[in-house]
Amino acid sequence: MIRRRRVALKANTELRFGTHLTKVEATHPAAWYLASVVTFMIPAGIQMVLLPYLLTIELNQSAARFGMTQMFGQLPILVFLLVGGWLADRVDPRRLLMGLHGVAILMPLTLAFALWRGQLSEALLMLYALAWGLVTAFVMPARDGMLKRVASGNVQRMVTLAIGVQFGTQMVGQALGGRAGPWGSISMLLVQCFVLAAGIYVASRLPPGQTSRGGQVRESLLREFGGGLSLIFADGSLRATYLLTIGMGLFFGGVYVVLIPLAIRDLFAGGAQDIATAFIVFGLGTVLSIAALTRSGGVAMPGRAMVIALLLGCCSLAPMALAPPQWLFYLCIFCWGMCAGVSMSMSRSILQEGAPATHQSRVMAAQSLATVGGNPLGALMMGLAVSAFGVRWAVLLPVLGVLVTTFSVLATHSIWRLRSGHR
């Protein structure tokens, strides 16, 4: 009798302990996935502040030239994102991420060496921006394509959590970049190298990817690159979401990469710390809205939430045309960041839920193409608009652009009634 009780107790203990292990192990892929986001977004946050600081403050670039430099820095993302998505669907994205982090370390090392030698130039910063954009074009689809495999069935929640971690850690990088003045730009570049190196180990801990090579009919490379776009435009809900995302990336992207740094310089005579503060308050708004989405368990009508967020984002930016004081300028950016958190989460959730496993990375590459691929043209437009009309009135261009895009999609698609696949 006693022996039976001992056996039963042992079995019960093993069952409970085994269940606990299963739960912990189930969280490991998601935890390592989020860690991979951290080890790329902190260096990216540093770059977001350091590059505008060096261009606008140290080299005093004009608005038009700054917009053009930012455009060329974003151009590799536009050109290579679909290629990156195709590659991530055909090779192990874990190994791809490890290699990309290793290559990325070379960029800040090269720039740090040039700064140490006193050889900083616009051409070198252009190469730095181009190289960073090229690596980003392959990192984003490789990482995004793995999200559905680590989401444990709740894609919208994992998407929201990943975006929250992305912007939260990006703010850490931006805060570090804001210390470029007192600490020195070389120190910030070495921090970039250290975090990117840590990302190699983190990527090695991710679950192995599933490639799409076996047993499939080979198509032309052009058709394979565009496989994600073809799938999106064949579905009405995905197409509507994608068109809204294009409008958001094209018009709002220029505000983020060009208008904010130029407004800090031209309206408030600020420096690196002020640029970092503007980016951080945007990130705080984004993280706050994402925390609210995570706490509520998701949104039943993601299309409707995306539309409302875009319209409120326009309302948040419009007061900048009135030349507000700096605290109100930051408040506008904070509110815009809250709206961005909702719109980006809903866009990625809708597309993640609608993408089959064989096209996951390519669909998310297409989504990233719409989000950040519009930045080159948006950056150029904002640089030219600021040169022609000044910072104050230039903000009306993206506001009108997003309004026209949103109402056009609403008039031709039923995205307002789209329901989430998990509600």
Secondary structure, 3 states (H helix, E strand, C coil): CHHHHHHHHHHHHHHHHHHHHHHHHHHHHHHHHHHHHHHHHHHHHHHHHHHHHHHHHHCCCCHHHHHHHHHHHHHHHHHHHHHHHHHHHHCCHHHHHHHHHHHHHHHHHHHHHHHHCCCCCHHHHHHHHHHHHHHHHHHHHHHHCCHHHHCCCCHHHHHHHHHHHHHHHHHHHHHHHCCHHHHCHHHHHHHHHHHHHHHHHHHHCCCCCCCCCCCCCCCCHHHHHCHHHHHHHCCHHHHHHHHHHHHHHHHHHHHHHHHHHHHHHHHHCCCHHHHHHHHHHHHHHHHHHHHHHHHHCCCCCHHHHHHHHHHHHHHHHHHHHHCCCHHHHHHHHHHHHHHHHHHHHHHHHHHHHHCCHHHHHHHHHHHHHHHHCCHHHHHHHHHHHHHHHHHHHHCHHHHHHHHHHHHHHHHHCCHHHCCCCCC
